[in-house]
Amino acid sequence: MTEERLGISEIGGGTAIFWTELELWAGEGRSTQRNNLRYLCAKLRIHMRNLLFTLPILMSFLCLETAVLSAQTTGAPHLEKRGAATQLILDGKPFLMLSGELHNSSSSNLEYMKPIWPRLKAMSLNSVVTPLSWELIEPKEGSYDFALVDGLIEQARDSQQKIVFLWLASWKNGLSSYEPVWVKQDTKRFPRMVLHSNPVEILSPQGAATEEADARAFAALMKHIKVADGSEHTVVMMQIENEVGVLGDSRDHSEAANKAFASAVPAELTAYLKAHRETLYPDLKDWWDANGNKTAGTWTEVFGDSERADEIFMAWHYARYIHAVAKAGKAEYDIPMYANTWLMGDTTPPGEYPSGGAEPRVMDVWRAAGPGLDFYSPDIYAPNFTEWSRRYHRDGNPLYVPETRGGELGAANVFYALGEEAGLGFSAWAIDSEASDTNPLGQSYKAIAGVAPLLAEAQSKGDVHGFLLDNNRRTANFTMNGVTLHLSLDKSFGSAATSAFGLIMATGKNEFVGVGKGFRVTFVARADGGQQVGIAGVDEGTYEDGKWVAGRRLNGDENEQGVAWRFDSKQVRTEKVELYRF
Ligand code: DGJ
């Protein structure tokens, strides 16, 4: 009997039926064991039966294993450093987000959203930054309602869109209006800030219970998203809170905040400053240097007795809170998470803009406060788009622009963000107001979508440049593949472009692909090469399923009789140029 048990159990998948049969068989009497033939037949019968029984189990294990393996191969949406770029990887491939952010209240109602989705699709968006508020998710403490989340995910899928959810919870634009009413009315448990000696209706980041409640709700949300979307990956990223910071004062003056402000700067922060001294953002470094690079002391001792110390203090406390919310969410479902920022000019005092938000000058403080957030983003409404982009694309922080202007301006800026700063994505604010198939940003999105796989590869190889030209910056030069590309505003037969935008990728030793409008390119081989270059041919075209489909051969007036690679001002075009060297 023991021997049989062992023999049978070698097959694996031992089952109750199987054991019962064996025991019965054994129980028939040891004498039967002497009958070898009968013994073998019975054993074979049992093996066969066992196989039949275990096959489906084995198969389902195999399927499960395959599912687990493929989930591991593709994984949840995540950020990956690929060569020169940090990219959002979706189902194994880089995904460049061509997005818009909805008005704050649009996504609070599924019926309201219904007619918006087709317009977003018609504008060639592939993703939508979609507000989602705490008050609607947890109207009663501990009781969650995810019907809206499920509905939005379903609508997005029907419209082939991805979602970046925007968690509007403790703060939005420096104020607190999206927390549920059970939080609003309990000022004892969920303390408020004091500004200029007045208690105000803004949650204080000092409130441990508030942080816990926000984090708990966010964790529940992420847990739900994992169940609803863990295999389809419609939700690709999460923004936590919105443009946080103190407005109207440079810091919170509540009792708890005053106590914390009079205490020592946390050792994690000073250790970070010390360890990253060489790469600190220049303003922060200057303030720290000016006060003697102290590694211990109160906030004013380390950063000086000014509003800047207040700003750094607030940055630390918002960051610490938001990292904790992110961490709780990531423990349930780990997808990229970020914070966005209301930007302000360098000399404006903190408090006139939200003091403590992740401005470039305090981004190091946010980074020091924890690992919950993956990156920090600018909401760029200011005219100097390129400068703000550069300030955020630095020291390992990738550029993602969750809010900016759309229309003509956005149509140009998206090329700079994705082409020059290896951006993860670009999102025009209030997209539901402007979405249409004739929107200029939509034309840019359509053209960029056509070259997206190529662009993602060029971003990682560092083989792409994006640019904006106008009457203040009429030319630009880039060197790629040993050739200098000289760009200028396009002109032809007396008509001259006044602005231009685009991106150019090096796609082969003598081949470049460009997308944009209003510029012309001439080529100069590098002086040390001793060679000259000429234009072998220019084609306009499109990429279909990754394959180049050539349209017109552009020659004559269209390439200045072989002298320049031209992109006229009429529309955004995709063109390929082949060079020869001599
Ligand atoms: C910036 C905010 O982040 C958005 O939610 C929205 O309120 C816009 N400002 C309005 O201009």
Boltz pocket constraint, residues with backbone or C-beta under 6 A from the ligand:
constraints:
  - pocket:
      binder: B
      contacts: [[A, 104], [A, 173], [A, 242], [A, 243], [A, 379], [A, 403], [A, 429]]
      max_distance: 6.0
